Amino acid sequence: MASVELQKVGKSFGKVEAVRDVSLVIQDREFVVFVGPSGCGKSTLLRMIAGLEEISTGEVLIGGQPMSRVAAADRGIAMVFQSYALYPHMTVRENMGFALKMLGTPKAEVDRKVLEAVSILQLEDLLDRRPKELSGGQRQRVAIGRAIVRAPGVFLFDEPLSNLDAGLRAQMRVEIARLHKQLETTMIYVTHDQVEAMTLADRIVILNKGRIEQQGPPLELYEEPANQFVAGFLGQPRMNFISCVARRSAAGTELVLPNDETLLLTMRDEPALPLAAPVTLGIRPDSIGVVEEAAGNTVPARIVVVEQLGNSSLLYARINDNPDLVTIEQPGKSVLKADHTIHLRLDPGRAHLFDKNGDRIRA
């Protein structure tokens, strides 16, 4: 087992900075997920930890030891890639034990470690099959087993579920979570899928343009985003953002919306606002209620599209002539139709305000 520390790590490709001044400590046995949009630097960061990418600036420490002069094979890590990279002419047994065999490990020890990994991953019936005889999920489990037999101090996962269909992805998420609990080892996992990040991580690190935007436990980031980028990235459907003008009143925070309607928000933490401050209101789709008749402190809107998802419904509505649609999530089947006028009631306890720079406004 081992901790991982990044000390002001940076990576440049010519004039392009892929990773910028990243400092991070990952504790022993912690499950940390790097998440962010394509091109944010998450895979590059993982490859630098693995020793597959040279570091431009800074240092990576594994188990307290600097790794800049240590070869990838000697870092005590094992990596699981997006592609399974199994040898097609070898059986499951041979694929899983190949790395140990090449290191000169005695055959009895190789067999013992392979059988231990097979037992953990429930692959006992597949030992003599070749990759072409396996499903995508089974191939990925073999790739993970190949990493397990090496008994690494740190597991690195680079978007390992991207090639699987939705059902297998859900199944493999459970498998990986169970594996972490059983092995009690440090795991660093890269994904662009926020569902994987929210369900697997002890701690999420959100990256954007090569920098860390925010890090912390999944629900903390979901409920207390540091800025508009984080708020919009986590959550499905994504958070609604409405441009408006905020002002303080004796009753609380008043927001003047695009249709000149005034909405009063009695927020958990009343933000400190200048007079007539331009802000962005952030509110998640499940925090918006719908009433058909106008009532106090509601906002009129017209439904554009209704999506029936079975267990829930998504309403897409427009406030006045605002080009950005507001998404409302309702449980079950909705009886509302397109072109229907509704009135929106926002949950003030779950609303966020962001300033012109995108930072969340706090009290």
N, C-alpha and C positions, 0 to 999 in steps of 0.2 A: 504494500500500500504506500501511497506517496501523495504529498501535496504538490501543487503546481503554482508557481508565481511568475507573473509577467511584470517586468520592470521597464516602463517607458518603451515598450516594444513598437518598432515602426518598420514598414516595408515599402520600398519604392521600386517601381518599374520605370526606369528612366525618370521623366519628370512627373510621373503619375504616382501619388501617394495612396497606396491601397490600404495601409494601416497606419494610424497616426497616434503615437504617444500613448499606447494602451498600457495601463497598469491595473493589475488584477491579482487577487490571491484566491486560489481554489483549495479548499481544505481537504485533508485526507478523508476519503469515503464520501465526499460530496458529489451530487449529480448536478452539473451545471450545463445549461443549454445556451449556446450562442444562437441568436435569432435576428433576422433582419432581412431587408429586401435584397434582391440580386445585386451583386457588386458592392455590398457593404463591407466586405473584408472578412467575413466570418470563416470561410473555408481557408483563406490565406493564413489567418491567425492559427487555425488548427494545424495546418501543414508546418508552420514554424515551430509549434510545440513538438510536433512529431519529428522534426529534423529533415523534412522533405523540401523545405523552402528556407533559403538563407535569410537571416535577420539583417536588416539594414542598420537599425539602431536598437539599443536596449539589450536586455538579457532575459532568457527563459531559465528558470530554476525548477528542477524536479527533485522532490525530496530534499530541498535545500541546497542542491548542487547545481552550479551553472552548467548549461548544456551547449554553449556556443561552439565548443571544440569537441563535443561528443557526437559520434556518428548515430544515425537514426536507429540502427540495430542494437546499440548499446544503451539506449535511454530508458529501458524498462517499460516501454509502452507497447500497446498493440492497437492497430487501427482497422476499423471496419469501413469499407468504402461503399459508395452508392452502387457501383457495379460489383457483382459478387466475386469476380476474378478467381473462379474455381478452375482447376485443371480438368478439361473435359474428358481426358483418357483415364483419370483416376477415380476410384470409388470415394464415397463419403469418408470412410475410414482413412484412406490414403491421403486425401486432401487435408483432413484435420491434423494428421500426424506428420505431414511433409516437412514443415519448418523444424520440428524437433529432430527428425531424422537427419536433416542437413547439418544440424549442430552436433551430430554424433551421439545423441542421447541413446542409451541402450534400448533395445526393442521392447523389453518388458516394461520399462518406464514410459515409453511412448504409448504402448497399448493401454497402460493403466490410466494415463492422463486423458487419452481419447475417450475411453469408456466413462470416465467421470464427467467429461463435457457432454457426451452423448446422453447420459442420464439426466443432467441438468436441463438439456434442451429437448428431451423426449424424442430422440432420433434413433432409438434402438432398432427399429424395423427397417431403417434406411441405410445401414452401414455398408452394404455391398452394392448399393445403387450408384450409378454415375449421374453427373449433373443434369444431363438431358432427360433423365427419368424423374426429376424432381420438379415440384411446383416452385413458383417464385418465392413464396414464403419459406419453403423448405430449404432452398438454396441460400437464402439470407441467414437462416439458422445455422447452416453449415459454416458460412463465413464467420458468424459470431463464435461458433465452436472452435474454429481454427485460431481465433484470438484467445479464447479461454485457456486452451491447452498450454499456452506460453506463460500463464500465471503472471500477467503484467501488473505493475504497480498502478498504471493508468490505462483506461480504455478510451480510445478516441473514435467517435462515430461521425462520419461525414455524409449526412443526408442518406442514411442507410435504407430508408423506406420509400424513397422517391419512385422506385420502379414497380412498386406494388399497387394493386387496386385498393379502393377505399376499404373494403371489408378486411383484406389482409393487413392493411396499415393499422387498423384498429386492433386486430389480434396481436400484431407484433409489438405495438405499444405496451400492451399488457405483459407480453413476454419479456421485454427489455426492463420494465419496471420491476418485475418479479426477479429477474436476473440480478439487478443492482442490489435488491434487498438480500438475496441469497449469497452473493459473492462479497458484499460489503467492501467494494473497491471504488476508487475514484473514477468517475466517468465524465467526459466532456463530449457534448453532443451538438452537432451543427444541423440546423434545419431552417427552412423558410416557412414552415408550417406552424402557425401559432397554436394549433390544437396540440401538436406534439410537445411544444414548449410548455404550455400550461399544464398538461397532464403528467409529464415526466419529471420536470425540474424540481430540485430543491431551491434552486436559484436561477433566474433568467438574466442573461446579459443581452440587452438590446443594442445592436450596432447600427450605425448609419454613417455612410461616407467615411468609413475607416475609424470612427470614434465610438466610444461607449456613450449612449444617450442616457441610459439608466440601468441599474441592476438591483435585484432584490427578489424576494419570494413572489411567485406568480400572482397571487391575489392582491398583494401589496401594489404591484405594478398596474394591475387591472383597475384597482379602486383609487389609487393615488398616483396617477401618471405625472411625471415631472414636466412634461410639455405636450404640445399638440401632436407631435410625431408619434410618441409612445402611445398616447390615447387613441390615435387613429389606427395604429398598427395592431394592438391587442384588442380582441373582441370581434365576434362574428355573429350577426352583421356588425360592421364597423360603426364607431361612434358618429353621431350627427354633429356637424359643425355649422353654426348659424352666425353670420356676421351681424353685429348689433352695436348699440351704444349703451353703456352702463352709467348709471348715476346713483348716488346714495340718496335715500330718503329716510324719514323718521321710521318708516315701517320696514326698511331693509334695502335690498338692492333692486333697483328698477332697470329693466332692459327695454329699450326701444327697438323693436324688431323691424325687418324689411317692409312690412305692411303698415308701419307706424303704430302698430298696437303696442301697448305697454304691458309688460309682464313683471309681476313682483315675485322675486325669489328670496325666500327666507332661508339662506344657506346655513349649513352646519358651521362654517367658519366664514363670517362676513369679511369679504376681502376689502383691503384698503384701496379705494379708488379715487382718482381725481374727478373733477366735474366733467361730465360728458366724455368719458373715455371710450374710444373705440375698442371693442373686445370681440372675442369669438366665444359664443356659448357652445359648450360640448355636453351632449346628453345621449346616453345609450338608447337604442331602440326599445328595449324592454322597460325603460323608465318614463315612457310617454303613454299616457292614458288617452282614450278617445271617448268623447261625449257628442251626441248628435245635436243637442241644443246649446246655444250660447249660454255660458255661465261665467261667473266671476273668475278672473285670472286664467282665462283660456285664450287660445289663439286659433282663429279660423284657418282652414286649409282645404284644398280640393284634392281628392284621391286621383292619382294618375294611373297606377297599376296595382293590382292585388295578386300576390303569389300565395297559393295554398300549398303548404308543405306537409299537411296531414296533422302532425302534432302541434303545429303553430302556423300562423299566417303573417306575411309581411305586407304592410301597406306602404306604398310610396306616394307621398303627398307633396303638394307645392303650396308654400305660403305666399300669397299674393303673386307677383311675377318673378319671384326669386328663382334663378335658374337651377339652383341646387335643391334636389328633392330631399325631403325628410323621410327617414325610414322608421316605421312603427312596427314593433313585434307584438303580436297578440297570441295568447294560447288558443289552441284548437282551430276550428274552421270559422272564418269570418263571413258574415252575411253582407258586408259592405262591398260596393261595386265601384268601378272607375267612374269618375265625374261626380261622385257623391261628395257633398260638402260636409266636413266634420269639424270638430273643435278639439284642439290638442291641450291636454293638461300635463304639464311637466312636473316630475318629482323633484322638488327643490333640494332634497337631501342628497341627490345623486347627480346634481348639475356641477359642471366645472366651467370656470372662466379662464381664457387664455389671452395674454396681451398681444400687442402687434408683432412681437418677436416670436410668438408661439409658446412662451413660457407660461406655466399655470400660475394664476394669481392667487396668492395665499393671504390670509389675514395678517 
